[in-house]
Amino acid sequence: MVVPPTVAPTIASIPMPINVPLAALKAAPDRTTSTPAAPAPVAVPSAPTNAPIIAPTSVAGTENIGAPIRILIPSIGVDALIEPVALTATAAMDTPKDPLDAGWYDLGPRPGETGSAVVDGHVDWYNGGGAVFANLDKLKAGDKIMVSDANGSTVTFSVRDSLRYDPSADATAVFISNDGSSHLNLITCDGVWDKQAKQYSKRLVVFADRI
């Protein structure tokens, strides 16, 4: 199991999909011949050398968790493959290559392991088509999220809360938890499109707990 760092990136370093409204890209080519703009380079701070690494208490049933391969959210019609994502060469957190896939941050816990697993997804796409987390804002407390892994097991989570963050907000609660439980946090863009910054004004994070 990967022990979460004791210092989290800021919300601007969260693996945010780069989503461009159709109106802003009227002449954009189809995604089959192009890829979206890369996230702005953001350095991810590491834990201080003198900071203690706190290993949370193990959650029963987390010993044989495999790499996640599919996410299902019945209440909003999501049934998607999961791509592992990490950091780009510019130290920004990566995003799924396909707008219909979700991206699991594989430098953190696997969904179902102790700690906070993080999964991101696009909210829209260049050609105006739908994306995996287009309806993430419709999730309500108690909605179920299922993640299947490479070992053939499925872990179920229940939505606890949804919060919107400013890009510069403290994202510690998204990436780090030391309560000994298993969490799954889903991220996408939200708010108003900023043409100058080429990003949305808010970050939507859905917090869920293993059941």
C-alpha positions in Angstrom: 0.0 0.0 0.0 1.2 3.5 -0.8 1.2 5.7 2.3 -0.1 9.1 1.5 2.3 12.0 1.8 1.9 14.3 4.9 1.9 17.4 2.7 -0.8 17.7 -0.1 -0.6 19.7 -3.3 -2.8 22.8 -3.5 -6.1 22.5 -5.3 -4.4 23.9 -8.4 -2.2 20.8 -8.5 -5.2 18.4 -8.4 -5.4 16.3 -11.6 -7.8 18.6 -13.3 -9.2 17.8 -16.7 -8.6 20.6 -19.2 -12.0 21.2 -20.5 -12.8 23.7 -23.2 -16.4 24.7 -23.9 -17.5 24.3 -27.5 -18.2 28.0 -27.8 -14.5 28.7 -27.1 -13.3 26.3 -29.8 -15.8 26.6 -32.6 -13.1 25.6 -35.2 -11.6 22.9 -33.0 -10.8 19.6 -34.9 -12.4 16.4 -33.9 -10.6 14.6 -31.0 -9.7 11.7 -33.3 -7.0 13.9 -34.8 -6.0 16.0 -31.8 -5.6 15.9 -28.1 -6.6 18.5 -25.5 -4.2 21.1 -24.1 -1.9 19.8 -21.4 -2.5 20.9 -17.8 -0.4 23.9 -16.8 2.8 22.8 -15.2 2.4 22.8 -11.4 5.1 21.7 -9.0 3.8 19.2 -6.5 5.5 19.9 -3.1 7.0 16.9 -1.3 6.9 16.3 2.4 9.6 18.0 4.4 12.5 15.7 5.3 11.8 16.0 9.0 8.0 15.4 8.7 6.8 12.1 10.1 5.2 9.7 7.6 2.0 8.5 9.4 0.9 5.0 8.3 -2.8 4.7 8.9 -4.4 1.7 10.5 -5.2 -1.0 7.9 -8.8 -1.4 6.9 -10.1 -5.0 6.9 -10.4 -6.4 3.4 -7.8 -4.1 1.8 -5.0 -6.6 1.7 -5.7 -7.9 -1.8 -6.9 -4.8 -3.6 -5.9 -4.8 -7.3 -5.4 -1.9 -9.7 -8.8 -0.3 -10.5 -10.1 -1.0 -14.1 -13.7 0.2 -14.1 -16.0 2.6 -12.3 -19.7 2.4 -12.2 -22.0 5.2 -10.8 -25.6 4.0 -11.6 -27.4 7.2 -10.4 -25.7 9.2 -13.2 -25.2 6.5 -15.8 -21.4 6.2 -15.6 -19.9 2.9 -16.7 -16.3 3.7 -17.6 -12.8 2.3 -17.9 -10.1 3.6 -15.6 -6.7 4.7 -16.8 -3.8 5.0 -14.4 -2.4 8.5 -14.4 0.5 10.0 -12.6 2.7 13.1 -13.1 3.6 14.6 -16.4 7.2 15.6 -17.3 6.3 19.1 -16.0 5.3 17.9 -12.6 1.6 18.4 -13.3 -0.8 15.6 -12.5 -2.0 13.8 -15.6 -5.5 13.2 -16.9 -7.2 10.4 -18.9 -6.5 10.3 -22.6 -10.0 9.4 -23.5 -12.9 11.7 -22.4 -15.1 8.7 -21.7 -12.5 7.2 -19.3 -11.7 8.1 -15.7 -8.2 8.6 -14.4 -6.9 7.0 -11.2 -3.9 8.8 -9.5 -1.7 5.8 -9.2 0.9 7.5 -6.9 -1.8 7.3 -4.2 -3.9 4.5 -2.7 -5.9 2.1 -4.8 -9.7 2.5 -4.4 -10.5 0.3 -1.4 -7.2 0.7 0.3 -6.7 2.7 3.5 -6.5 6.4 2.7 -8.0 8.6 0.0 -7.9 7.3 -3.6 -8.3 10.0 -6.2 -10.1 9.6 -9.6 -10.5 12.4 -12.1 -12.5 12.8 -15.3 -13.4 15.3 -18.0 -16.6 17.2 -17.8 -16.8 18.0 -21.5 -14.7 17.8 -24.7 -13.5 19.8 -27.7 -16.2 18.5 -30.1 -19.1 19.2 -27.8 -19.6 15.5 -27.0 -20.2 14.2 -23.5 -17.5 13.2 -21.1 -17.3 10.7 -18.2 -18.0 13.2 -15.4 -20.5 15.4 -17.2 -23.1 14.8 -14.6 -20.9 14.5 -11.5 -22.6 17.5 -10.0 -25.9 15.6 -9.8 -24.5 13.1 -7.3 -26.2 13.1 -3.9 -25.3 11.9 -0.4 -25.9 8.1 -0.3 -25.4 7.5 -4.0 -23.3 4.4 -4.7 -20.0 4.2 -6.6 -18.5 0.8 -7.5 -14.9 0.3 -8.6 -13.9 -3.1 -10.0 -10.2 -4.1 -9.9 -7.8 -6.3 -11.9 -8.3 -9.2 -9.4 -12.0 -9.4 -10.2 -13.3 -7.8 -7.0 -15.6 -4.8 -6.7 -15.5 -2.2 -3.9 -18.5 -0.1 -3.2 -18.5 3.5 -1.9 -21.2 5.8 -0.7 -21.2 9.5 -1.5 -20.8 11.6 1.7 -20.5 15.2 0.3 -19.7 17.4 -2.7 -17.6 20.5 -2.4 -16.5 23.2 -4.8 -13.0 24.7 -4.5 -11.2 27.7 -5.8 -8.1 26.7 -7.7 -5.8 28.1 -5.0 -7.7 26.4 -2.1 -6.0 23.9 0.3 -6.6 20.4 -1.1 -5.2 18.5 1.9 -8.6 16.8 2.5 -8.8 15.6 -1.1 -5.5 13.6 -1.0 -4.7 12.8 2.6 -6.7 11.1 5.3 -5.2 9.4 8.4 -8.5 8.2 10.0 -7.7 4.5 9.1 -10.7 4.3 6.7 -11.0 3.9 2.9 -12.2 6.9 0.8 -12.7 7.6 -2.9 -12.6 11.2 -4.1 -13.8 12.1 -7.6 -12.7 15.4 -9.3 -13.8 17.4 -12.3 -14.1 21.0 -13.4 -17.0 23.3 -12.6 -17.9 27.0 -12.6 -17.3 29.5 -15.3 -14.8 29.1 -18.2 -11.9 31.6 -17.9 -10.6 32.4 -21.4 -7.5 34.1 -20.1 -6.5 31.2 -17.7 -7.9 28.6 -20.1 -9.6 26.7 -17.2 -12.8 26.6 -15.2 -13.2 28.8 -12.2 -14.0 26.0 -9.7 -13.1 22.4 -8.9 -15.9 20.0 -8.0 -14.8 17.2 -5.6 -17.1 14.4 -4.6 -16.2 12.6 -1.4 -17.2 9.0 -0.8 -16.5 6.4 1.8 -16.2 2.6 1.5 -19.1 0.6 2.7 
